[in-house]
Amino acid sequence: MALPPVSDTGAVLVTGASSGIGEQIAREFARRGYRVILVARRAELLDALATSLRRADVLAADLADPAQRAGLADRVAGLGLTVDVLVNNAGLANLGAVASVDPAAELRLVEVDVAAVVDLCGRFVPGMVSRGRGAVLNVASVGAFGPVPWQASYGAAKAFVLSYTQAMGEELRGTGVTAATLCPGPVRTGFGEAAGIPDEEAEKLLPKFLWEQAGDVARTAVEGLARGATVIVPGAPNRVAALLYRLAPRWLLLPILARSHPGRTRT
């Protein structure tokens, strides 16, 4: 079984747990009896979620801040817990052409979407290996399978997460620790709105059959992790889209993506 068993001292650490997919993944693990550690910037939302779960701890932190990331391991140890499952779900997305976006916002995206994944894996995976049990779920996107014009940094960050996790998973073979990448398509979470693309606008551009609910994505993710899947794409239509994304010639694919992306009209 790819998921470690429930224990009194082991926990599932979920970043970006205050809403959306992260919240639902935390709920799914809690439903399965795991203790969860909820990490995000908004402590009040984490506290509200924790009260609805049976065993949950809150560690508010801004993952764009290297010092706050570095402190998480000691804070977890202070709870008397070890991280048996690490879920790197926290993420940011920016919208617009490279020539017009704010460099500071781009670098913050890299800190959260890339550096935090590497940082937290580097801090918690060694303990999993030493104990001979554990699992890592890093959240990417269908956009990880190819470039994303008008969201160049986001697509590149998610491609990094996919490549990094696949390589790490191979390194972990035989250790009792597994690693998987979750690559969802469009999900109604409000994540896009934070980047400047409200769900209502995105739904006009993307076919309805591609859209998934956050709860369904979370269940698919945890089930995939439990059976040892390495790349998890929720929904058959999105699995087809991911395949086409990987196989289509870039000279054909990129102009189509660029013309259809809402960011094209916002620069």
C-alpha positions in Angstrom: 0.0 0.0 0.0 1.5 3.4 -1.0 0.0 5.3 1.9 1.5 4.8 5.3 -0.9 3.6 8.0 -2.6 5.9 10.3 -0.6 6.4 13.5 -0.7 8.5 16.7 2.4 10.4 15.9 2.3 10.6 12.1 0.4 13.3 10.2 -0.4 14.6 6.8 0.9 18.1 6.1 -1.1 20.0 3.5 0.0 23.4 2.2 -2.5 25.8 0.7 -5.1 24.1 2.9 -7.3 27.2 3.5 -9.5 26.6 0.5 -10.0 24.8 -2.8 -8.2 21.6 -3.6 -6.0 21.8 -0.5 -8.9 22.1 1.8 -10.6 19.1 0.2 -7.5 17.0 0.3 -7.2 17.7 4.0 -10.8 16.7 4.5 -10.3 13.5 2.5 -7.3 12.5 4.6 -9.2 13.4 7.8 -12.1 11.2 6.6 -9.7 8.3 6.3 -8.6 8.8 9.9 -5.3 10.7 9.5 -4.2 13.6 11.6 -3.7 16.6 9.4 -1.5 19.7 9.7 -3.0 22.6 7.9 -0.6 25.2 6.4 -1.5 28.5 4.6 -1.2 32.2 5.2 -4.8 32.8 6.4 -4.9 31.5 9.9 -8.5 32.3 10.5 -9.6 30.1 7.6 -7.3 27.3 8.8 -8.8 27.6 12.3 -12.3 27.3 10.9 -11.4 24.2 8.9 -9.6 22.6 11.9 -12.7 22.9 14.0 -14.6 20.8 11.5 -12.0 18.0 11.5 -11.4 15.4 14.1 -7.7 15.7 14.4 -6.1 18.8 12.9 -3.4 21.3 13.8 -2.9 24.7 12.3 0.5 26.2 11.3 0.0 29.5 9.6 2.9 30.4 7.3 3.7 32.4 4.2 5.5 29.9 1.9 6.9 32.7 -0.2 9.1 33.5 2.8 12.1 31.1 3.1 12.5 31.8 6.8 8.9 30.7 7.5 9.3 27.6 5.4 12.5 26.8 7.2 10.7 27.0 10.6 8.0 24.5 9.7 10.0 21.4 10.5 10.7 22.6 14.1 7.1 23.6 14.5 5.9 20.2 13.4 8.3 18.6 15.8 7.0 20.9 18.5 3.6 19.3 18.1 5.2 15.9 18.8 4.5 14.7 15.2 6.3 13.5 12.1 5.2 14.1 8.6 4.2 10.8 7.0 2.5 12.4 4.0 3.5 15.7 2.5 1.1 17.5 0.2 2.6 20.5 -1.6 -0.6 22.1 -2.9 0.0 25.8 -2.3 0.4 27.7 -5.5 0.1 31.1 -7.2 -0.7 32.0 -10.8 0.0 35.3 -12.6 -1.7 36.5 -15.8 -0.2 38.4 -18.7 2.6 38.6 -21.1 6.2 38.4 -19.8 6.8 41.9 -21.2 4.1 43.3 -18.9 3.9 41.4 -15.7 5.4 42.6 -12.4 8.8 41.0 -11.8 8.2 40.9 -8.0 5.0 39.0 -8.5 6.7 36.5 -10.9 9.4 35.9 -8.3 6.8 35.4 -5.6 5.2 32.8 -7.8 8.5 31.0 -8.2 9.0 31.0 -4.4 5.6 29.4 -3.8 5.2 27.1 -6.8 8.8 26.0 -7.1 11.1 26.8 -4.2 8.6 25.8 -1.5 8.1 22.4 -3.2 11.9 21.8 -3.2 12.4 23.2 0.2 9.7 21.2 2.0 10.6 17.9 0.2 14.2 18.5 1.2 13.1 19.0 4.8 10.6 16.2 5.2 11.5 13.4 2.7 14.7 12.4 4.5 12.7 11.6 7.7 10.3 9.5 5.7 13.2 7.5 4.1 14.8 7.0 7.5 11.5 5.6 8.9 10.9 3.5 5.8 7.4 4.9 5.1 5.8 8.0 3.6 4.3 9.6 0.6 4.6 12.9 -1.2 1.8 14.5 -3.4 2.9 17.5 -5.3 0.2 19.5 -7.1 0.9 20.7 -10.6 -1.6 21.1 -13.5 -2.5 19.8 -16.9 -0.5 22.9 -17.9 2.6 21.0 -16.7 2.6 19.1 -19.9 3.4 22.1 -22.2 4.0 25.8 -22.3 1.2 28.2 -21.3 1.3 31.5 -23.2 0.1 34.5 -21.2 0.9 32.5 -18.0 4.5 31.5 -18.9 5.8 31.4 -15.4 2.9 29.3 -14.1 3.2 26.7 -16.9 7.0 26.5 -16.4 6.6 26.2 -12.6 4.1 23.3 -13.0 6.4 21.6 -15.6 9.2 21.8 -13.0 7.0 20.2 -10.3 6.1 17.4 -12.6 9.7 16.7 -13.7 11.1 17.1 -10.1 8.5 14.7 -8.6 9.0 12.1 -11.3 12.7 12.1 -10.7 12.3 12.0 -7.0 9.9 9.1 -7.2 12.5 7.1 -9.1 15.1 7.9 -6.5 12.8 6.7 -3.8 12.1 3.3 -5.4 12.6 0.6 -2.7 12.7 3.0 0.2 9.0 2.6 1.3 8.4 6.2 0.3 6.4 7.1 -2.9 5.9 10.4 -4.8 3.1 11.4 -7.1 2.1 14.5 -9.1 -1.5 15.7 -9.2 -2.3 17.4 -12.6 -5.9 18.7 -12.5 -7.6 20.5 -15.3 -9.9 23.5 -14.6 -11.4 23.3 -11.1 -14.0 25.6 -9.6 -12.0 26.9 -6.6 -11.6 30.7 -7.1 -7.9 30.1 -7.8 -8.2 31.5 -11.3 -10.0 34.6 -10.0 -7.0 35.4 -7.8 -4.9 35.4 -11.0 -7.4 37.6 -12.8 -9.5 35.0 -14.5 -12.9 34.5 -12.7 -14.4 31.0 -13.1 -17.4 32.5 -15.0 -15.1 33.9 -17.6 -13.0 30.8 -17.9 -16.1 28.7 -18.3 -16.9 30.6 -21.5 -13.5 29.6 -23.0 -13.1 26.0 -21.7 -15.5 23.2 -22.5 -17.8 22.3 -19.6 -16.7 18.6 -19.8 -13.2 19.6 -18.7 -14.3 21.1 -15.4 -14.0 19.2 -12.1 -15.2 19.8 -8.6 -12.5 20.2 -5.9 -13.9 17.4 -3.8 -13.8 15.0 -6.7 -10.2 16.0 -7.5 -9.2 15.4 -3.9 -10.7 12.0 -3.8 -9.1 11.0 -7.0 -5.7 12.4 -5.8 -5.8 10.4 -2.5 -7.0 7.3 -4.2 -4.3 7.5 -6.8 -1.6 8.1 -4.1 -2.9 5.1 -2.2 -2.6 2.8 -5.2 0.9 4.0 -6.1 0.1 6.1 -9.1 2.9 8.5 -10.1 0.9 11.0 -12.3 -2.7 11.6 -11.4 -4.9 13.5 -13.9 -8.6 13.7 -12.6 -11.3 13.1 -15.3 -11.1 11.2 -18.5 -11.4 14.4 -20.7 -8.5 16.0 -18.9 -6.4 12.8 -19.4 -7.1 13.0 -23.1 -6.2 16.7 -23.1 -3.0 16.0 -21.2 -2.0 13.4 -23.8 -2.7 15.8 -26.7 -0.8 18.5 -24.9 2.3 16.2 -24.7 2.1 14.9 -28.2 0.9 17.9 -30.3 3.7 19.7 -32.2 4.5 23.0 -30.5 4.3 25.0 -33.7 0.6 23.9 -33.9 -0.3 23.9 -30.3 1.2 27.2 -29.1 -0.7 29.6 -31.4 -4.0 27.9 -30.5 -3.3 28.2 -26.8 -2.2 31.8 -27.2 -5.3 32.8 -29.1 -7.7 31.2 -26.7 -6.2 32.3 -23.4 -8.0 35.1 -21.6 -4.7 36.7 -20.7 -4.3 37.8 -24.3 -6.9 40.6 -23.8 -5.5 41.8 -20.5 -2.1 43.1 -21.4 
